[in-house]
Amino acid sequence: MPKSAHRSRPVVSGLALWMQEVLRQAEKAADGFHADPVHDLRVAIRRCRSIAEGLRAIDPDPRWKKMRRSAKELFSSLGRLRDAQVMMEWIAKLLPADDPAAKALLAYCQTQEQSFKQEAARVLDSFDRKQWQVWAGVLPQRASRVQSRREPFEALALERWTQARSLHNRAMRTGRIAPLHRLRIAIKKFRYVVENFLPERHQQWSEGLKHFQDLLGEIQDLTVLWDTVTRIGAVDDPETRGRWEQLVLGERAARIERYKHETAGEDSLWQVWRAGLPRGQQAKAAALKKLQTWASFLDPDVRHSRHVARLALQIHQGLLRLGVLGLDAKRSRELLIAATSVIGVGRSSRGKDRPKRGERMIKRVEKPFSWKQRDLDVIAAIARFHRGSLPARGRGSLRGFTRPVRRLVQRLAGIARLANALDADHDGSVRRISISRSGEALVISADGLDPQSALAEKIAAGRYLLELSLARPIFVRPKAGRRR
């Protein structure tokens, strides 16, 4: 891209500073909408929108989406203006000033620029600066709650890397321009997650990420230039068209080959980036942490949910040890951990349960790395049936599940339901449990349980689903010698 588009600017960091930068650059851009102020305003808006996009994957506060949408029209309008200005820079860079076709194209771009300036002025005038200023005071405080947590953003970066890598493979396989354009956007999203939330990685990778983004950006600029040339008929005669095609498309082809060469091999930057992100169990742990962080913003009693999760894992471990669970140990444990991480989603601060609403929200969450939609559906079903109505075969949330998956959901939901009942008072009085067998029955000894409390009645109701799914009676008793 021409040099002026990448002139050096003071480094500004942090959402609060970038949101103020939008207002400052808006005043500068409004004075004539010249190339550099327009570029700087777009950079500031893009920073704010990219931070909001990253954070709303973890913090579901609706104001992130509202902030992004409020600046979308302005950003798009400035983008059209910027495209015209960049095209004029390319014309000046590639073609002689006395070329008739270049003059015609330049005149077209200048006309477009004036039209887009008028549009940008109208959109900027309608931009709600007061609301933006309100968000500038509130949203950075929310950002500070999660930006220090590394694992959720490592998971998000891994998801963005995976999406970008998939588009890279498609672009290299097909050799088409459209996938290269989508790849540029995907690399940009990956870069912004690293830049905004993983500063150590950004320090190591910033040069390479910016280089590839710029290289793919130049390919897109040249594509837009050639498309405009052919659309307005600036090169009608075969000789001029051939010369322009060789010049513009030759420049584009050279950059495509350069990108292919620099991304080939086992030591390419794609592999360097992947090596710096979690793998194996660490990747799974980061994905789970992202899900837990998301759920914590929607859970009015996180402490209770975490205690239920601990009790649920103790029940799961005890049933596995006795050989009565009948499920794959590793998979069922992973699903139970994930499901109990989100059991508070859908519960209001006034204590009103909305299991169906929580289930819908869980199903719509951005899938963590390596998960499938079916995994989210299973987790959502377990979380839904850990309280409220009982799962019924052939309808509702279990529709579409195979018989083994229905059994999995029922048993894990039964475990979560019983664990939830053991802390129905939300006071953590039941601290630990152990499970033994008495004939065909299962006996759960609960440390801290008072048999005279109302909790015992809630536990009796909470054990029913697990009894039904295991086809065994379950008795819950205080642990010997530990009664209150």
N, C-alpha and C positions, 0 to 999 in steps of 0.2 A: 504494500500500500504506500502511496506517496508519503514523503517524510513528514509533512506538517501534521498528518493525522496521528503521529506518534511522538510529538514534541514532549520534552520532559516537563513534568508538573510536580509540585510539592506532594509528598506522600501523605495521605490522609487515611486514618484507619478508624474503625469503630462505627457502629450504626448511627449513633447520635451525631457524630461529625459529618457523616455522609448525608444524613437527612438535612442538616443545616447547609451543607454544600449544594444540595439541590436548589434551595431557596436563593442562595447567593449567586449560583450560576444562572438561575432563571432571570435574574435582573440583568446580568451581563448579556445573555443571549438575546433578550428582548430588544436590545439596542442594535438593530440591523440584522440579526441572525447570521452573523458571519461564521465562517467554517470552524474556527477554533473554539469559540464559545458554545456553538451548537454541539461540537464533539464533547467538550467538557461537561455540558449539562447531561448529555446522554450517558456518559461514563458515571456520573453521580447517581442518576436515576437507576442505571443498571446495577450499580453496587447495592443500592437499597432494595431493589426488587430481588436480586440474587440472594441477599442475606435473608429476606423474608421468605423466599422459596425454600431455603434450607431449613429455617427455623420452623416453618409451618408443617414440615414433615415430622417434627418432634413435638412442637407445641401447637395444639389445635385451636388456639385462640383465633376467632374469626377476623380480628383486626389485621392479621398478617395478610390475609387474602384481600381485604378491603384496601389496605395500603397499596398492594401491588396493582389492583384494578384501577385505583384512583390515578395512577401515573401511566397506565397502559396507553391511553389515547395520546397523551403528550409524547411518550416515548416513540410510538409508532409514527406520529406526525413528524417528529424530528428525524426519524429514521429515513423517511421518504426524502426529506430535504437533504439529509446527509448523503444519501445515495447519489443525488444529482450533483452535489458538490464534489464528491469523490470521483465521479465520472469525469468531471471537468479536469480534475487533477491528472487523471490517467491520460486524457486526450493530450494535455500539455506535455506529459512525460513521454508518450509513445510516438506522437505524430508531429510532423513539421507544421508550423503555423500557417503556411500558405497552401496546405492541402485542402482542396475544395470540399471534400467529404468531411474532413475534420471541422472545417468552418460551419458546415451545415449541422453537424452533430453538436458542436459547441453552442450554436445559436438555439438549438432545440433544448439543450440542457439549461441554458440561461433562462429561457422562457419557463421551463419547469421549475427552476429554482425560485423565480419570483412568485409563481403560483403556490409553491410549497411554503414559502416564507409567509404569505398571507394566511395560509391554513394554519401554520404553526403559531402565528400571532393570535389567531382566534382561539385555538386550543389552549395556549398558555394563559390567555386572559381569563378563560373559564376554569383554570386549574385552581382548586380550593386550597389556597395557601394556609388559611386558618386551621383547617382540619389537619393538614400536613404537619403544622406546628404542634398541634395537640398530640398527634401520634409520635412526633419527635421527642415528646416528653415522657410518653408512656412505654412505647415499644422497646427502647433500649434497656429499660429496667427489666422487662420480661426476658430479653435476650441474655442479660447478665446471669439469669437463673440457670441457664443451660450451657452457655458457651464454654464454661470451664470443664464440662464433662466430655472427655475425649472419646470414649467408646461409641456413643450414639453417632457422632460425626464420622468416625472411622467406618462405621457400618454404612452411613449415607454415602461417603466417598467411594466405598466398595461397590455400592449399587450404581452410582454414576459411572464408575470406571467400567463396570460390566456392560452397561448400556452403550457407552461410547465404543468399547472394544467390539461389540457385536456389529455396530454400524461401520466400524473400520473394516471388519472382515467382509461385510456385504459390499462396501465400496470397492475394495480391492478385487473381489470376485467378479463383480459386474462391470467395473470400469466406467460406470455412468456418473454423470455430474450430480444428479439429485441426491444420491446417497452421500456424496462428499459434502454437500450443503448441510444435510442432517447431521453428519459427523462433526462438522464445525460447531454446530449448536451444542451437540453432546459433549464435546471436549470443553467448550466454554462453561457448561454447567459443572463438569468435573473440576475444572480449574477454580471456579468460584467457591465450591465447597472447601477445597483445599486452602484457598487463599483466605477465606473468611473464618474458618473453624479449625484448621490444622496448621498453625503457623510454622512449626518445625519442618513439616513436609513441604510447605510452600517455599520456605527458604532454600530447600534443596532442589525443588522441581520448577520454580517459577520461570526460569529462563526457557526450559524446554517446552513447558505448557504454552507460554506466550508465543514462542517461535512457531509451534504447530498451528496455533489459533490464527496467527497472522498469515501464515502460508496458505492455509485453507481459506482465510478471508480474502486474500488476493485472488485465489482461484474463483471465488464467488464474484468479486468485483469485475473480473475479466469476463465472466459469464454474463453478468448483467450488461456490461458494455456491448458485447457482441449481440446479445438479444435485442438491445435498443437499436443498434446499427441496422440490423435486418428488419426490425419492426417498422421503423420510420422510413425505410428505403433510402438511406444515405449513400449506399454503394450499389447502384443499380447495374452499372456496366460490368461485364465479367472481369475485365482487367483490374479495375479498382477493387472489386469484391475479392478477387484472388489475393491481391496485395494485402488488403486489410485482414483477410482470413489468416494468411500466413503470419502476419504480425501479431494480431490479438490472440488467436487460438494457439499460435506458436508459443507465446509467452505463458499462456495457461498450461499447455502441455508440458512445458519445461518445469513448471512448478509442481504439476502432478507427479512427474517422474522424480523430482527431488523429494517429494513427500514419500513416495514409495520406497526410494532408496534409503532414506533416513529412518524408516520404520521397519525395515526388513531385518531379519536375524534375531538370534536369541538374546543379544545384548541391546536391543532397541529400547527406547524410553518407555514403550508400553510395558516391557518386562520390568524395567526399573521401578515404575510406578506401582505395578502389581506387587512386587517384592516388598515394597514399603507399607503395604496394607495387610490387615490380619488374614491369616490362613487357618484352615482346619477348625479346631475347637475355639481358637481365639476369634475367628470370624463369626462363629455361632454365638459366642458370648457377647460380642459387640452387637450383633443383630438383636439378641434378646434384650440387651441394655437399651437399645433404641426403642423397642416396643414398650419396655417398662417405663421409660421416661415419658413417652407419649401418654401412656395410661395414667401416670401420676398426675397429669394436669386435669384429668377428667374424673378422678377418684376423690370423693370428699373425705375418705378415711383410709389413707394409704397404710397407716400403721396396722389397721385391722386386716387389710388385704395381704400384707406381707406375713402377718402371723398365720392367717389361713393357709397361705402357700407353704409355710414351714410344716404345719400340721398335716397338710395334704401329702407332702413328700414322706413324712413319717408313716402315714397309713399305707402309701404306695410301697414303701420299702418293706414294711411288715407283711403285706400281702404277698409280695414277691418271695420273701424268705420262706413263707409257709407253702408256697407253690399253688396258691388258689386264685391268683389274678388272671391267669390265662392270656396274657398279652406280652408282646415283645418288650422286654425290659427297657432297652435304650430308647426306642421310639416313644413308648408310652410315657416315660419319665420326661422326655423333652417336651412333649405336647402338654403334659400336666403343668410343668413349670411355666410354659408360655401362657396357658389358659388361666392359671391362678395369678399371673401377672396383670391380667386385664379384667379380673372379676368385678372391680369397682366401677368399670365403665358403664354408664347408664343409670347409676344410682345417684340420686339428687342429694344435696346437702341437707334436705329436710327428712332424709331417710326413706323417701319413696322409691321403690324399685321399679325399673322399667327394663326388664330383661331383653325384650325384643328390640328396644331402641339400642341397647348396648351391643347386641348381636349385630345389628346393621352397621353400627359405627366400626366395629372390629373388622367386619368383612371389607369395609371400604378403605381401611388404612393401607398406606403404601407397603407393598410386600417387602419384608426384610430379605437380605441377600440369601440366595439359594432356596428360598421358600417358594412353594407353589400356592396358587389360589385355593386349592383343595385343603392345604394345611391351615390356611386362615379360616376356611369354612368350618373345619373340625374344631379349631380352637374357639371360634365364636359360638359354636353349638355347646361345647363343654361349659364355657363361661355363662351362656344363657341358662342352662339347666342346672347350674349349681344352686339356684334358688328359683322360686316361683313354681310354675306348672311342671309336671313330669313329662319327659319326652314320650311321644307316641309314634309308633311305627307307621311309616307310609304317608305321613303328612307333616306339614310345617318344616322345621329345621332339618329333619332327618330325611326329607324327600331327596332322592338322588344318591344317597349314600348306599353302598353295598352292605350286605349283612355283617361282614366283619367290621366295617367302619362304624355301623350303628352300635355294635357291641362295644367297640372301643369308646365311643362317645358316652354311652350309658354308664360304663364302669368308671371312667375318669370323672364324669359329671357326678356320679355317686360318691366318689372319694372327695371331690371338692365340696359337695353338698354337706357331707358329714363333717368335714373340717370346718366349714362355715358355721355349722350348728354348734360345734365345740367352742367357738368364740362368738356366739350369738349376742352376748352382752357387750362385745367390743372392749373387753377389759383385760384380755390376755391371761385370765385366771387359770385356764388349762394350759400348762406349759409344755408338757411332753406326753407322748402316748407310746404304748407298746402293745403288741398284738400277740395273742396266743390262741391255740385251738383247744376246744373242749368238745370232743366228739365231732359232729358235723358243724357245730356252732363256732363262731369266732368271738373272742373276748378281747375287748379293747380296754386296757387299763389307762386311765387318764390322770396324770399328775396334776393336782389342783382342783379337781372336780368336787363340788359339794353336792351330795345326793339329795339334800333337802332344798336346793335352790330351784328356781323356775327353769334354769338352764337344762336340767335333766329332762324335762318334758320336751323342750325344743330338740334335744339330741335324739330322743325317741322318734320324732318325726323326721329328723334329718338323715337317719340311717336307712330309711325305707328303700330308696332307690338302689343303694349299694347292696342291700339284702336281696332285692329283686333281681339284680343283674348277676349276682354271684350264686343265687339260689341257695343261700345259707342264712340262718339267723345270726344276728350280730347283737352282742350285749356290750354295753358301755358301762364301766364301773370305775369308781374312784380307785386310784392306785393304793394298794395296801400300805397303811402306816403314814399316808400323806394327806389325810382328810383335814379339812379346816376345823 
